[in-house]
Amino acid sequence: DGGITQSPKYLFRKEGQNVTLSCEQNLNHDAMYWYRQDPGQGLRLIYYSQIVNDFQKGDIAEGYSVSREKKESFPLTVTSAQKNPTAFYLCASSTRQTPYSNQPQHFGDGTRLSIL
Amino acid sequence: QKEVEQNSGPLSVPEGAIASLNCTYSDRGSQSFFWYRQYSGKSPELIMSIYSNGDKEDGRFTAQLNKASQYVSLLIRDSQPSDSATYLCAVPNQAGTALIFGKGTTLSVSS
């Protein structure tokens, strides 16, 4: 079955530690996205990528980094510079977006990150 | 910066009633609109896409788009307890490269 796989489901970070969240898709989608959701809040865009080897900062990129070396994979690293990392992290993918053709995004099951 | 506004709720309706969820957006140029459903502790799930003025129906769900007034609505007919969730409205960002989400409206359907 095609879909988006995020791992791990739960992750704990120690102070000063970098952690990496995995996102893999087999939908053959060009575009991939990372969002952060805090309790009672909407989704805020961290980074997105429309093609391999290219990615753009979203609204809250500080303290995060990404890579897009393969079409299927878009890992997110939460660095020690992100002082409030506790949140629900959601990865999504879609066909490539243009200003004239906007397609819906499909989400993985998410990763819950907490500070130890 | 585009904005998407939703009433956070909770919106409470009895089983079998029509639930009406509303979303307003700031950019008159927006062409695409999406409704997602998110159960507590789960990820969002796409339930409706709408691209042109008027109504789009899919089963018990109807999306209504009014570009002149810059709002998009989601109607849920014959509401069921299983419809209890948070409903997120989303529109493309300025560059058309990602989606901007509203904070969502929480719907509670009582049996």
Interface residues (C-beta under 8 A of the other chain):
Chain A: A31 Y33 Y35 G40 Q41 G42 L43 L45 Y48 Q50 Q56 G58 L90 Q97 T98 P99 Y100 S101 N102 Q103 P104 Q105 H106 F107 G108 D109 G110
Chain B: S8 Q31 S32 F34 K42 S43 P44 E45 L46 S49 L88 A90 P92 N93 A95 G96 T97 A98 L99 I100 F101 G102 K103 G104
